[in-house]
Amino acid sequence: MSTPTIAKERTYPNIEPKLAGQHNFAQWILSIEQTLEQLDHGEGSIWDIVIGDIKDPAAGTTTKAGKGTDDGKKALAWKRDNSFAILTMKRNCEPEVLDTIGLTRNAHGAYNELKAKYEGKTVTDLGAVLANIVRFTYDDRNTTIEEHVTEFDKRWNFMKGTLGGGFTDKVKEFGDALTLLAKSDQAKAEFLLISLPPFYNNLVENLRTKEGYTYGDISRQVRLYVPGRQKNGRKKEGTKEDLVVLKTDKIDTSKKCKYCIDVKDWKGIGHTETECRIKEGNHRDYWEWN
């Protein structure tokens, strides 16, 4: 395991709106997560300190490690990153909320205290968690498909985490239904597919032809084929091209490709066998063309 490096001077992020109570906790904690996950700590991130996956290496020891030793460096790096995390949380709380964690010095402890008090599952909270998935759309001007899938995974896992622990009678029906959805691998795959804008409809329809497809299947396929439109996955720096989501290229559904249907087990819509670039072996041009 690598030794965490000592964090350089960082600017504390400003998250708006600040945590004001139960009504905006779900969105606020997601913003905190997304911010701290970008900051490395050893083989993880500062967010791992907040959720307790990376614990204080000095906890439970009776002797203090020397500053120049690996153990000493790890302890110092954890202390500084823990302080950064707890201050980031405190600086982005409204005064009435800050009282909850005002004297807390451990980021994981503060996280647990805020979660216990404000994670309440109202209809609005559950709706916000679901909207965080439904409204997530791939923008291939600024993001690679790899980054999109990674962010989608984070949002889905956050939804699953938020739904844990049961529900009050007022939201039990909605909460139980949403929990079943979050546990469904095929539902997760379908939501990933609908996060792709209309420009990729041909790819999406072909991927849906396989019966019993899993999220693993779909995420691998979109990682394989979508980069063809992005010049092998690189971001298009400095271009003024319209968002792909705004493109409404229509597919000629009257065209069918016998090769894609018989050999690839796809629907093969939008082109004929003589036009098929998959058959020619040029995958990237095919997805860019469709």
C-alpha positions in Angstrom: 0.0 0.0 0.0 1.4 3.4 -0.9 2.1 6.1 1.6 -0.3 9.1 1.3 1.5 12.2 0.3 1.1 15.3 2.4 -1.6 17.5 1.0 -0.5 20.9 -0.4 -2.4 24.0 0.4 -5.9 23.6 -0.8 -8.8 26.0 -1.3 -11.9 25.0 0.6 -14.8 24.5 -1.9 -17.9 26.6 -1.8 -21.0 24.4 -2.2 -24.3 26.0 -2.9 -26.8 25.7 -1.4 -25.3 25.0 2.0 -26.8 22.3 4.1 -29.9 23.7 5.6 -31.7 20.6 6.8 -33.4 17.4 5.8 -34.9 18.9 2.6 -31.5 19.4 0.8 -29.3 16.8 2.6 -29.4 14.3 -0.3 -28.1 16.7 -2.9 -25.7 18.4 -0.5 -23.9 15.2 0.6 -23.7 14.1 -3.0 -21.9 17.4 -3.8 -19.6 16.8 -0.9 -18.9 13.3 -2.1 -18.2 14.4 -5.7 -15.8 17.1 -4.4 -13.8 15.1 -2.0 -13.5 12.1 -4.3 -11.4 14.2 -6.6 -8.8 14.6 -3.9 -6.4 11.7 -3.5 -5.4 10.1 -0.3 -3.1 7.1 -0.7 -4.8 4.6 -2.9 -8.2 6.2 -2.2 -9.6 9.6 -1.8 -10.5 12.0 1.0 -14.1 10.9 0.7 -13.0 7.4 1.9 -11.9 9.1 5.1 -15.4 10.6 5.5 -17.3 7.3 5.0 -14.8 5.5 7.2 -13.2 3.3 4.6 -9.8 4.8 5.5 -9.3 5.0 9.2 -6.8 6.9 11.3 -3.6 4.8 11.1 -2.6 6.1 14.6 -5.9 5.0 16.2 -5.4 2.2 18.7 -1.6 2.5 18.9 0.2 3.1 22.1 3.3 4.6 20.7 3.7 7.6 18.5 5.4 7.0 15.1 8.3 9.2 14.2 7.5 11.9 11.6 10.2 10.6 9.2 8.9 7.1 9.2 6.3 5.7 6.8 3.8 5.2 9.6 4.5 8.8 10.8 3.9 10.2 7.3 0.6 8.2 6.9 -0.6 9.4 10.3 0.2 13.1 9.4 -1.4 12.8 5.9 -4.5 11.3 7.4 -4.7 14.0 10.1 -4.4 16.8 7.5 -6.9 15.3 5.0 -9.4 14.6 7.8 -9.1 18.2 8.9 -9.7 19.3 5.3 -12.8 17.1 5.0 -14.4 18.2 8.3 -13.7 21.9 7.6 -15.2 21.5 4.1 -18.3 20.1 5.6 -18.6 22.7 8.3 -17.9 25.7 6.0 -20.8 24.5 3.8 -23.4 24.2 6.5 -25.9 26.9 7.5 -25.5 28.1 11.1 -28.4 26.1 12.5 -27.0 22.9 11.1 -23.4 23.6 12.1 -24.4 23.2 15.7 -24.8 19.5 15.0 -21.1 19.0 14.2 -19.6 22.2 15.6 -17.3 20.5 18.1 -16.7 17.3 16.0 -13.1 16.8 14.9 -13.4 13.5 13.0 -14.9 13.7 9.5 -16.4 10.2 9.7 -18.1 11.1 13.0 -19.5 14.3 11.5 -20.8 12.4 8.5 -22.6 9.9 10.7 -24.1 12.6 12.9 -25.4 14.6 9.9 -26.7 11.5 8.2 -28.5 10.3 11.4 -30.2 13.7 11.8 -30.9 14.9 8.2 -31.1 11.9 6.0 -34.8 11.6 6.6 -36.6 9.9 3.7 -39.5 12.2 2.7 -41.2 11.9 -0.7 -39.1 14.9 -1.8 -35.9 13.2 -0.7 -36.7 10.0 -2.5 -37.7 12.0 -5.6 -34.4 14.0 -5.6 -32.4 10.7 -5.4 -34.3 9.3 -8.3 -34.1 12.5 -10.3 -30.4 12.5 -9.8 -30.4 9.3 -12.0 -33.1 10.1 -14.4 -31.8 13.6 -15.3 -28.2 12.4 -15.8 -27.4 12.7 -19.5 -24.2 12.0 -21.4 -22.6 15.1 -22.9 -19.8 13.9 -25.2 -18.4 17.4 -25.8 -16.9 17.5 -22.4 -16.9 14.0 -21.0 -15.6 10.6 -22.1 -17.9 7.6 -21.9 -15.6 6.2 -19.2 -16.1 9.2 -17.0 -19.8 9.1 -17.7 -20.1 5.5 -16.6 -18.0 6.1 -13.5 -20.2 9.0 -12.5 -23.4 7.0 -13.2 -22.1 4.2 -10.9 -21.5 6.8 -8.1 -25.0 8.1 -8.5 -26.6 4.7 -8.5 -24.6 3.6 -5.4 -25.5 6.8 -3.6 -29.2 6.0 -4.3 -28.8 2.5 -2.9 -27.0 3.9 0.2 -29.7 6.5 0.8 -32.5 3.9 0.6 -31.0 1.7 3.3 -32.5 1.6 6.8 -36.2 1.4 6.2 -38.9 4.0 5.7 -41.7 5.7 7.7 -45.3 4.7 6.9 -45.8 7.9 4.9 -43.2 6.9 2.2 -43.0 3.2 2.7 -44.7 2.3 -0.6 -42.6 4.7 -2.7 -39.4 3.7 -0.7 -39.9 0.0 -1.1 -40.6 0.3 -4.8 -37.5 2.5 -5.3 -35.4 0.0 -3.3 -36.4 -2.9 -5.5 -35.5 -0.7 -8.5 -32.1 0.1 -7.1 -31.4 -3.6 -6.5 -32.2 -4.6 -10.1 -29.2 -5.1 -12.3 -31.2 -4.9 -15.4 -32.9 -1.7 -14.3 -29.5 -0.2 -13.7 -28.4 -1.2 -17.2 -31.6 0.3 -18.7 -31.1 3.6 -16.9 -27.5 3.7 -18.2 -28.8 3.3 -21.7 -31.4 6.0 -21.4 -28.7 8.4 -20.2 -27.3 8.3 -23.7 -28.8 11.1 -25.9 -30.9 10.3 -29.1 -27.8 10.4 -31.3 -26.9 6.9 -29.9 -30.4 5.4 -30.5 -29.1 2.9 -33.0 -26.5 1.6 -30.6 -29.0 1.5 -27.7 -31.5 -0.5 -29.8 -28.9 -3.0 -30.9 -27.7 -3.5 -27.3 -31.3 -4.1 -26.2 -31.7 -7.1 -28.5 -29.8 -9.4 -26.2 -32.1 -11.1 -23.8 -31.2 -11.1 -20.1 -28.5 -8.5 -20.5 -26.8 -7.3 -17.3 -25.3 -4.0 -16.3 -21.9 -5.4 -16.8 -22.7 -6.4 -20.3 -24.1 -3.0 -21.2 -21.4 -0.9 -19.5 -18.7 -2.9 -21.3 -20.5 -2.4 -24.7 -21.0 1.3 -24.4 -17.4 1.7 -23.3 -16.3 -0.2 -26.4 -18.5 1.4 -29.1 -19.2 5.0 -27.9 -15.6 6.2 -28.1 -15.7 5.7 -31.8 -17.6 8.9 -32.1 -15.2 10.6 -29.8 -11.9 9.9 -31.6 -11.1 6.9 -29.5 -12.4 8.3 -26.2 -10.5 11.6 -26.1 -12.4 14.8 -25.1 -13.0 17.3 -27.9 -11.0 20.2 -26.5 -12.0 23.7 -27.6 -14.7 22.7 -30.1 -17.9 24.6 -30.6 -19.9 21.5 -31.7 -23.5 21.3 -30.5 -24.3 18.9 -27.7 -25.0 15.5 -29.0 -28.2 15.5 -27.0 -29.4 18.2 -29.3 -28.9 16.2 -32.4 -32.0 14.4 -33.7 -30.6 12.3 -36.5 -33.5 10.0 -37.6 -32.9 6.4 -38.3 -34.4 4.8 -41.4 -36.1 1.9 -39.7 -37.1 0.4 -43.1 -33.5 -0.5 -43.7 -32.4 -3.9 -42.2 -28.9 -5.4 -42.2 -28.9 -9.2 -42.6 -25.3 -9.4 -41.4 -25.9 -7.5 -38.1 -29.1 -9.6 -37.5 -27.7 -13.0 -38.3 -24.1 -12.7 -37.3 -24.1 -10.0 -34.5 -27.6 -10.9 -33.1 -28.5 -7.2 -33.3 -31.6 -5.5 -34.7 -29.5 -4.2 -37.6 -31.8 -1.2 -38.3 -30.9 2.0 -40.1 -28.6 0.5 -42.8 -28.4 -2.4 -45.3 -25.8 -5.1 -45.5 -24.0 -3.4 -48.4 -23.7 -0.3 -46.2 -22.6 -2.2 -43.1 -19.3 -0.9 -41.8 -19.3 -3.4 -39.0 -19.0 -6.0 -41.7 -16.1 -4.1 -43.1 -14.4 -4.2 -39.7 -14.4 -0.5 -39.1 -16.2 -0.2 -35.7 -15.3 3.4 -35.0 -16.6 4.7 -38.3 -19.7 2.6 -37.9 -20.8 4.2 -34.7 -19.7 7.7 -35.9 -21.8 7.2 -39.0 -25.0 5.9 -37.3 
